[in-house]
């Protein structure tokens, strides 16, 4: 028997039936928990605070600044390319 790191509720988990990286849900607080260790079972709370979403936005911004061949380009170079096209 292990406890939820968020609400301390008892969670019935058999260490022979779970795998490392598996996602479980707490029956009391419904937090998502990742199995980080199997012998003995150790659970980590998967944060839902939105910080991970900010990292995804940064990746999208970088992708928008990539040139056609996939290289990152500076804004100055981009302006020069536009002038050359005219």
Secondary structure as UniProt FT lines:
FT   STRAND          2..3
FT   TURN            5..7
FT   STRAND          10..11
FT   TURN            15..17
FT   TURN            20..21
FT   STRAND          23..25
FT   TURN            27..29
FT   STRAND          32..38
FT   TURN            39..40
FT   STRAND          41..45
FT   HELIX           51..64
FT   TURN            68..69
FT   HELIX           75..85
//
